[in-house]
Amino acid sequence: MTATIHGMSTTSPTSTAATAAQAVARYGYVPFMLIGLNGAGIVFTAGGAQKYWLLAVLVVAITTTFLVELVIPYDTAWNRDRADSTRDRIHVAVNETLILASVATIPLLAAIVPAPPLWPHSWPFIAQVLAAILVADLGITVVHLASHKIGVLWRFHAVHHSITRFYGLNGQMKHPLHQTVEMAAGVAPLILIGLPVDVASVLALAVAIQLLLQHSNADYRIGPAKYVLALNEGHRFHHLKWAGVGDVNFGLFTLVWDHLMRTPPGNSTPPSSAWPPNPTTPPAICGR
């Protein structure tokens, strides 16, 4: 609140605090999630900590996203429940369980299909994680693109495009089978060259954090990094209801592969008339 006293303008402490909180959220949210929380996962895992610490980091990521969406919403209407919150939480629980289960099966797969000694174990742990992210991003991107071109894949992927608002938990609003196919495409090449379980665990955390960032209803700023990272400003185009217009930003972590495939997102702001998505999209599995 601003008041004028004897010709001088003053700002209330409450207003100043709110403005400061918005600035911190707008410019600090992405670095905190990408560097802070992923970094915490790397440190915990490299230090031999129990895997439940990664779950604790994920809880912090989800809580942070909800708070930031309240402080700097891109669209305040998207913060209101549309009878979808319970459905989305169920999808998060199911799909995160599937991801954790897939990580747990890596030692079994390694025993069944011995991998050649190609994994760069000598690299610093953080470099191994970054390499895994880049390779996984390619596999996920290819399957995502194919899901928009091949009918049988689209039938499952359409669950994700049935959302009517854009907020953090939407990232996990996927058909479990499609989630499994995407993750398999991203992780299988890594397993074949000897992906360590510790790297896979951090990769799973990074995927969950990225989905939160990519779908969050937060009006954050990342500067020129928006041309490299696959975050919400560009991904909002991907969820437009107009056929063809939304065929951009298939990458999960980066836009590297999108630029190579000539599918980077647009630079303008999608009009409000572009939402909600096509109502003929099949409902989520939990709504059937």
N, C-alpha and C positions, 0 to 999 in steps of 0.2 A: 504494500500500500504506500502511495506517495502523497505527502501533504505539503502545503506551502505555508511557511511561517515568515511574515515580514518580507515577502518577496523571495524567500529562499526555499528551494525544493528539498524535502527530506524523504528518505526511504525507510520504511519500518524494518526492524531487525528480522521479522518473519519473512518479509518479501526478499530481503537480501539473502537469507539462509536458503530460501526456496530456489532462488536464481543460482546460488552457488552449487546446490545439490544437483540442479539440472545440468550445469556445466560439467560437473564431475562425472555424472552419468553419461552425458553425451560424448565426452571425449575419453573417458576412462573405462567404460564398460567393455569394449572390445579388447583393449590391451590386458585388462584384468582377466578376462576369460581365456584369450588365446595364449598369452604369455604367463600370466599368474597361475591360473588353475591347471593348464596343461603342463606348465613348468613344475607345479607341485606334484602332479602325477608322475612326472619323470624323476623328480628327486626322491619321492617315496619308493618308487619301484627300483631305481638304481641302488638305493640304500638297503634293499631287501625287506622293506616293510610288508606287512600282510596286505592282501588284495582288498580287504574291506576299507582300507584308507582311500582307495580309488572311488569306492561308492560314496564315501564321505565327501570327497571332492565334487562328485556329481550332484549331490544334494545341495552343496553350496552354489553350484552353477545354476541349478533350477531355481533356488531361492533368489539368487541375485537377478536372474532374468525377470522373475515376477515383480520384484521391487523396481527394477529399471523401467519396466513397462508401465508402471504406475507413475513414475516420475517424469518420463519423457515419452509418452505414447505417440506413435505415428498417427493412429486413429483411435480416439477414445472409445468409439463404438465397439472396436475389436476387443476391448477389455471386458466387455459384458458377456456373460454366459448366454449361449444360444442353444441350451440343452445339449451341449457337446462336451462339457468339461469332464464328466464321468467317463464318457466314451473315449476321450483322448487319454485320460489317465490309465485306462485299461490297455490301450494300445502301447503306451509307454512301458507299462509293466511287462506285457507279453513280449514286445520286441527287444527290450533291454535284456530280458531273461534269455531270449534266443541268442543274442550277441554274446552274453557271458557263457552260455553253454557251448557256443562255437569255439570260444577261446579255450575252454576246458578240454575240448576234444583234440587240440593241436598235438599234445604228446602222443595220443593214440594214433592220430593220422601219421605222425612222423615214424611211429613204430611199424605201421602197415606199409607205408610208402617211404622208404629211406630217402632222404634228400641229399643231393650232392653237396659237398662242402663249399657252397658258393656264398653263404651269408657272410657279410663283412663284420665278423665278431670283433675284429681289432679296432673298428671305428669307435669313437666316443658314443655313449649310449644315446645322447640327444641326436646325433647324426643318423644313427640307425632308425630312430623313430621318425625323423623327418623324411628319410628315404622311403620308409614303409608308407607314410602318408601320401607321398607323391605317386607311388606305384598303385596304391589302393584307389587313389582318386581317379586314375585312368580307367581302371576296371569298372568302378561305380559309374563314371561318366558314360562309358560305352553302353552299359546296360540301361542306364537312364534314357539315353538317346534312343536306343532300340525300343524302349517301352512306349515311346511316342510314335513309333513307326510300325510296329508289329502288333496286330490286333490281339493276339492271345496274351501278350505281355501287358498291353494297355488295359485289358479287363481287370488285371490285378492292380496295376499302378493307378488306375482311375480312383481307387479308394483314397489315395493321397490327395487327389485333385477335387475331392468332393467337399473340402472344407469351405466354409462360408465366412471365415475370418482368418486373420493372419496373426498368430501369436506363438510363443515358444514351443509349447507342447505339440503343435501341428507337425513339427518335424518328424515325430514318431508315429503320426497318424497314417500308418501304412499297413497294407495287407501283409501278414507275417510271411507268406510264401514269397512275395515280391521282395521283402526285406532280406530274406535268406538268399535269393538269387543275386541281389545287388552286392551283398557282403561277400558271397562266394566268389563273384567275379573280381572283387577287390583284393581278397585275401588269398585265394588259391595260388596265384603266381608266387606270392611271398612264401607260402608253405612249401611249395615245390623247391625253393632254394634254401630252405632251412630256417624259416621265421621262428625266432625264439618266443617262448610264451610271454616273457616279460615285455617284449616289444609289442606283441599282440594285445596285451592288457592295456597298455598306454594308448595304442591305436583305437581300441574300443572306447576308451574314455574320450579321446579326441573327436571321434565320430559323434558321440552324444553331445558334446559341447558345441561342435560345429552346427549340428541340427538346431540347437537352441538359438544360436546366433543368426543362422540363416533365415529362421522363421519368426524371430522375435518381433513383437509390436513395439519396437523402440526406435525413436528417431535419432539414432546415433550418427557420428561422423568419423570417417576413417581417412579422409583426404585422398591422395592419389592411389592409396592401397585398394580403392574400390575397383581399379582396373585389373587387379591381380587376384584379390581374394573374393571368393563366392559368398557374399554376405547378403543381408536382407534387402538392401537398396536395389540390387540387381535381380534378386530372386523374386521380388514382387511381380516382375514382368513375367516370370515363368508361370505364375498362377493366374494370369489374366484369363478371362472367360472366352476371349475371342480366339477362334481356331487359327493357328499359324503364328499369331503374335506372341503367344507364350512359348514358342519353341526355341527358347534361349536359356542360357545358364543351366546346363545339365551337370556341371561339376559340383561336387560337394565341398571340397576344401579350397580349390583355386579355380581361376578362369583360364589357366594355361591351356588346357585341352579344348575349352570352348573357343578360344582365339584360333587355335589350329583348325578346329572344325567349322569356324566362322559362325558360331552361335553365341557370341557374347551378348549380354543384356544391353538394352537401350540406355541412353544417357538422360532421358527426360523422366518426369514423374508420371506414373500411370494415372489416368483420370479415375475419379471415384465411380464413374459409370462402368468401369471395367470389372467391378465387383458386384455381387458375388460370382464365383465360377459358374460354369454351365450347370443349371439345375438338373439336367438329364444324366449327369454323371452318376454312376451306380453308388448306392449308399455304402457306408463302412460295414465291415463284417459284424460289428457289434450291434448294428441297427437292423440286421436281418433276422 
